[in-house]
Amino acid sequence: MQPTTDILERISRNSHANKEEVFTRLYRYLLRPDLYYVAYKNLYANRGAATKGVNDDTADGFSEAKIDKIIKELRDETYQPSPVRRTYIAKKNDPKKKRPLGIPTFTDKLVQEVLRMILEAIYEPIFLPASHGFRPNRSCHTALKSLKNEFNGVRWFVEGDIKGCFDHIDHAVLVDLLNSKVKDARIIKLVYKFLKAGYVEDWKYNQTYSGTPQGGIISPLLANIYLHELDKFVAKLKTEFDKPSENRLTPEYRELSNEVHRLSKHIKKTNGAKREQLIAEYKQKRNQMLKTPCTSQTDKKLKYIRYADDFIIGVKGSREDCQWIKDKLAEFISQSLKMELSVEKTLITHSSKCARFLGYDVRVRRCGEVRRGAGGAKTVKKRTLNNNTEILVPLNDKIRKFLLSKRVVVQKTDGTMFPIHRTSLLRLTDLEIISVYNAELRGICNFYSLASNFSKLRYFAYLMEYSCLKTLANKHKSTIFKVIEKFKDGKGEWGVPYETKAGLKRCYFAKYADCKRTAKPTDSICKAATIHANNINTLENRLKAKVCELCGETEGNFELHHVNKLKNLSGKLPWEKVMIAKRRKTLVVCERCHHKIHNQ
């Protein structure tokens, strides 16, 4: 039988070749066992794979029998998704506030992942380049790079904000959108079941009337399918709005340019004092021309980039044009998407001031300064920073807020920041303390690696390092000087030593500059559903071998024992030793061994 992944690749190519193609008979691919092995491979390494939903169903215990049970229920159309378990976690920006989090059962995750692979093969080729959220090989960084490259010269920003986008997706509208591309009633019915599965909070069942499944694997894709209509609408709006300039150059610049050209001709034909007079006049006009706006402001252009439910529009035009665009967006979102554009948060900002997009400040630099280009005095003069898009780290809103919320610093009366020790980390080991600081420093510096003012994070790195040193000093009742002397490596650097099987190693404090990478996006989402057909050690082959990897049993049913992290294993029990030796988070075991593992 042909691998289903190959069939999905063919579907993807067909969808790319013919954007209007309608697909039928897709449900049968849900009944193919090989996709479930790929789905498990995509899911089991995630931290939430061992987290329980409304029952004890997790990544642990995956088997051929479980796949057969799922396929039988799907074939009979008796499969019913379980409601998600709702819990609340603290927000990153404000730990005092909490946001809801839905935790589905692992079986539902598995079915959703298979469904996602099928639908993604159809929809990914038709999504527009302006969309960057939750797509293969796209990320926040690709969206920001596009903004930096495409928004040069825009005069206004329209910052888009849809009220509670993911929680207010209309189920009827979403189903209609799916029906226009996927003519398979059973697929649509299954998606609808997930939409209406509901959630359990405080042991009470609650129905869902709108929104995508909380914590669902398929939710980001469904949201992109929904908001793809917004992308198409803005693309259509762009064709109506864009208007080339009647005169590319301003009248003032054109007049000066003609005068410079005339003087240049006269200089070649004259000699003596008259020539010197013309040269002086030429230089004056030339300098004046360099300081005069040259590009005509009569053209109109619209630029658009979206990441999930965040979008920004760059406009070459007037403020009235921006208001017209905002009104059109509000009308479309209300009538077609059955959602509401936040009037208060959808801001119109002049491009000389900073707009906010994906945690970055965005502006267009305008500078009348004229400099000589690189290459010495003979190089011609040119304008600098003329209408270039600049993305910046919001130092006060983001960095200062992070340092204060994490209690890395205290703010003095004069506004300056002073690093302090973190009481919450004193109970950790030295290695854990420096690891926490490194993770936080690398995370922020990695995310803001595209910023034009990235070097401003040097001070942030200094505050983090000295807070780390003060935390270690407070833990050991010592001083910063003594801590540095204790952890010095003899080469001028300091780091916490730790033992490994390979010998003694050191965990050095992270260098902020090492987090800046320009080769490729640092937060890109890899393509899932990659299968290596020639690899004999795939999950599928290991399960089908019907050999217990712990006791060698070859009869009966076999399951996968799963752990989240190998480093959490003590290495004392036989099954722990085997998993550590194999360097695997999964172990194929017989039912007897699996029962024994869970009762040890």
Residue pairs with C-beta under 8 A, 6 or more apart in sequence:
1 32
3 34
3 531
3 533
4 29
4 32
4 34
4 35
5 34
5 35
5 38
5 529
5 531
7 29
8 29
8 117
8 118
8 121
8 529
9 121
11 23
11 121
11 122
12 121
12 122
12 124
12 125
13 125
14 21
15 21
15 23
15 121
15 122
15 123
15 124
15 125
15 126
16 125
16 126
19 125
19 126
22 180
22 181
22 182
22 183
23 122
23 181
23 182
23 183
23 184
24 182
24 183
24 184
25 184
26 118
26 122
26 182
26 184
26 187
27 74
27 184
27 186
27 187
27 190
29 35
29 114
29 118
30 71
30 74
30 111
30 114
30 115
30 118
30 187
30 190
31 71
31 74
31 75
33 64
33 67
33 68
33 71
34 540
35 114
35 117
36 67
36 70
36 71
36 110
36 114
37 67
37 538
37 539
37 540
37 543
38 117
38 529
38 531
39 110
39 113
39 114
39 117
40 59
40 62
40 110
40 539
40 560
41 538
41 539
42 113
42 528
42 529
43 49
43 59
43 106
43 109
43 110
43 113
43 217
44 59
44 62
44 560
44 562
44 585
44 586
45 585
47 564
48 103
48 215
49 58
49 59
49 106
49 562
49 564
50 58
50 59
50 60
50 562
50 563
50 564
51 58
51 103
52 58
52 85
52 103
52 105
53 82
53 84
53 85
53 103
53 104
53 105
53 106
53 108
54 82
54 83
54 84
54 85
54 105
54 200
55 82
55 105
57 82
57 105
57 106
57 107
58 106
58 562
59 106
59 560
59 562
60 560
60 561
60 562
61 559
61 560
61 561
61 562
61 594
62 559
62 560
62 562
63 543
63 557
63 558
63 559
63 560
64 543
64 544
64 557
64 558
65 557
66 107
66 559
70 79
70 107
70 110
70 111
73 79
74 111
74 190
77 186
77 189
79 111
79 190
79 193
80 193
81 104
81 108
81 111
81 193
81 194
81 197
81 213
82 104
82 105
82 107
82 108
82 197
83 197
83 198
83 199
83 200
83 205
83 206
84 102
84 103
84 104
84 108
84 197
84 198
84 199
84 200
84 213
84 214
84 215
84 216
85 102
85 103
85 199
85 200
86 100
86 101
86 102
86 103
86 199
86 200
86 201
86 206
86 214
87 100
87 101
87 103
88 98
88 99
88 100
88 101
89 98
89 99
89 101
90 96
90 97
90 98
91 97
91 98
91 99
93 401
94 405
95 405
100 214
101 214
101 215
102 199
102 213
102 214
102 215
102 216
103 215
104 112
104 213
104 215
104 216
104 217
108 194
108 197
108 216
109 216
109 217
111 190
112 194
112 213
112 216
112 217
112 218
113 217
113 218
113 528
115 187
115 190
115 191
115 218
116 217
116 218
116 221
117 528
117 529
118 187
119 182
119 218
119 221
119 225
120 136
120 221
122 181
122 182
123 181
123 221
123 224
123 225
123 228
124 135
124 136
126 228
127 135
127 224
127 228
127 231
128 228
128 231
128 232
128 235
129 146
130 146
130 231
130 234
130 235
130 304
130 305
130 306
131 138
131 224
131 227
131 228
131 231
131 306
131 307
132 138
132 139
132 140
132 142
132 143
132 146
132 305
132 306
132 307
133 143
133 220
133 224
133 306
133 307
133 308
133 309
133 310
134 220
134 221
134 223
134 224
134 308
134 525
135 224
135 525
136 525
136 526
136 527
136 528
137 524
137 525
137 526
137 527
138 524
138 525
139 521
139 523
139 524
139 525
140 307
140 358
140 359
140 447
140 523
141 449
141 450
141 521
141 522
141 523
141 524
142 521
142 524
143 305
143 306
143 307
143 358
144 357
144 358
144 360
144 391
144 450
145 450
145 521
146 305
147 305
147 312
147 314
147 357
147 362
147 389
147 391
148 389
148 390
148 391
148 450
149 389
150 303
150 305
150 314
150 389
151 303
151 314
151 362
151 364
151 389
152 364
152 387
152 388
152 389
153 295
153 301
153 316
153 364
153 387
154 301
154 303
154 314
154 315
154 316
154 351
154 364
154 389
155 297
155 315
155 316
155 317
155 350
155 351
155 364
156 314
156 315
156 317
156 318
156 319
156 321
156 322
156 348
156 349
156 350
156 351
157 312
157 313
157 314
157 315
157 347
157 348
157 349
157 350
157 351
157 355
157 362
158 312
158 313
158 314
158 315
158 322
158 325
158 326
158 329
158 346
158 347
158 348
159 312
159 345
159 346
159 347
159 349
159 355
159 356
159 357
160 306
160 310
160 311
160 312
160 313
160 329
160 341
160 346
161 310
161 341
161 342
161 345
161 346
162 168
162 309
162 333
162 339
162 340
162 341
162 342
163 339
163 340
163 341
163 342
165 223
165 227
165 308
165 309
165 339
166 211
166 212
166 219
166 223
166 309
167 210
167 211
168 210
168 211
168 338
168 339
168 340
169 210
169 211
169 212
169 222
169 223
169 226
169 339
170 210
170 337
170 338
170 339
171 192
171 195
171 196
171 209
171 210
173 226
173 336
173 337
173 338
174 195
174 222
174 225
174 226
175 188
175 191
175 192
177 225
177 226
177 228
177 229
178 187
178 188
178 191
178 225
179 188
182 188
191 218
191 222
194 213
194 216
194 218
195 208
195 212
195 213
196 207
196 208
197 208
197 213
198 205
198 206
198 207
198 208
199 205
199 206
199 208
199 214
200 206
212 218
212 219
212 222
212 223
213 219
220 308
223 308
223 309
226 337
227 306
227 308
227 309
227 337
229 336
229 337
230 306
230 311
230 332
230 333
230 337
231 304
231 306
233 329
233 332
233 336
234 302
234 304
234 313
234 329
235 304
237 302
237 325
237 328
238 302
238 304
241 300
241 301
241 302
241 317
241 321
241 325
242 300
242 301
242 302
243 299
243 300
244 299
245 296
245 298
245 299
246 296
246 298
247 254
247 296
247 298
248 295
248 296
249 257
249 294
249 295
249 296
250 292
250 293
250 294
250 295
250 296
250 297
252 292
252 293
253 289
253 292
253 293
253 294
256 285
256 288
256 289
256 292
257 289
259 285
260 282
260 285
260 286
260 289
263 278
263 281
263 282
263 285
264 282
266 278
267 275
267 278
267 279
267 282
270 278
287 370
290 370
290 381
290 382
290 383
291 368
291 370
295 387
299 316
300 315
300 316
300 317
300 321
301 314
301 315
301 316
301 317
302 313
302 314
302 315
302 316
302 325
303 313
303 314
303 315
304 311
304 312
304 313
304 314
305 311
305 312
305 357
307 358
310 357
310 358
312 355
312 357
312 362
313 325
314 351
315 321
315 322
315 325
319 348
322 348
323 348
326 341
326 346
326 348
329 341
329 346
330 341
330 343
330 346
333 339
333 340
333 341
334 340
334 341
347 355
349 355
351 363
351 364
352 363
352 364
352 366
353 363
354 361
354 362
354 363
354 392
354 394
355 361
355 362
355 363
356 362
356 394
359 394
359 398
359 447
359 448
360 391
360 392
360 393
360 394
360 448
360 450
360 451
361 391
361 392
361 393
361 394
362 389
362 390
362 391
362 392
363 389
363 390
363 392
364 387
364 388
364 389
364 390
365 385
365 386
365 387
365 388
365 389
365 390
366 385
366 386
366 387
367 383
367 384
367 385
367 386
368 383
369 383
369 384
369 385
370 381
370 382
370 383
370 384
371 381
371 382
371 384
372 379
372 380
372 381
372 382
373 379
373 380
373 381
373 382
390 452
391 450
391 451
391 452
392 451
392 452
392 453
393 399
393 448
393 451
393 453
393 454
393 456
393 457
395 453
395 456
399 444
399 457
399 460
400 417
402 408
402 444
403 409
403 417
403 460
403 463
404 411
406 422
406 440
407 420
407 422
407 423
407 424
408 419
408 420
408 422
408 463
408 464
408 467
409 417
409 418
409 419
409 420
409 463
409 467
410 417
410 418
410 420
411 417
411 418
412 418
417 463
419 463
419 464
419 466
419 467
419 470
420 467
420 470
421 467
421 470
421 471
421 473
421 474
422 467
422 471
425 432
425 433
425 436
425 471
426 471
426 474
426 475
428 436
430 472
430 475
430 496
431 496
431 498
431 507
433 468
433 471
433 472
433 475
433 496
434 468
434 472
434 495
434 496
434 507
434 509
435 507
437 464
437 465
437 467
437 468
437 509
437 510
438 507
438 509
438 510
440 464
441 460
441 461
441 464
441 510
441 512
441 515
442 510
442 515
444 457
444 460
445 454
445 457
445 460
445 461
445 510
445 512
445 515
445 516
446 515
446 517
446 522
446 523
447 522
447 523
448 454
448 457
449 515
449 516
449 517
449 518
449 522
454 516
457 512
458 512
460 512
461 510
461 511
461 512
465 509
466 480
468 509
469 480
469 483
469 484
470 480
472 478
472 483
472 487
473 479
473 480
473 482
473 483
476 483
478 486
483 494
484 494
487 494
487 495
487 496
487 497
487 506
488 494
489 495
489 506
493 508
494 508
494 509
495 506
495 507
495 508
495 509
496 506
496 507
497 504
497 505
497 506
497 507
498 504
498 505
498 506
498 507
499 505
515 522
531 538
532 538
535 541
539 560
539 586
542 549
542 588
543 558
543 560
543 588
545 588
546 554
546 555
546 558
547 553
547 554
547 558
547 588
548 554
548 558
548 588
548 589
548 590
548 593
549 578
549 582
549 587
549 588
549 589
550 574
550 575
550 578
550 587
550 589
550 590
550 593
551 589
551 590
551 592
551 593
553 590
553 592
553 593
555 590
556 590
556 591
556 592
557 590
557 591
558 588
558 589
558 590
558 591
559 588
559 589
559 590
559 591
559 594
560 586
560 587
560 588
560 589
561 575
561 586
561 587
561 588
561 589
561 594
561 597
562 585
562 586
563 569
563 579
563 585
564 585
565 585
566 579
566 580
566 583
566 584
566 585
569 576
569 579
569 580
570 576
571 577
571 580
573 597
573 600
575 587
575 589
575 593
575 597
578 587
579 585
579 587
589 597
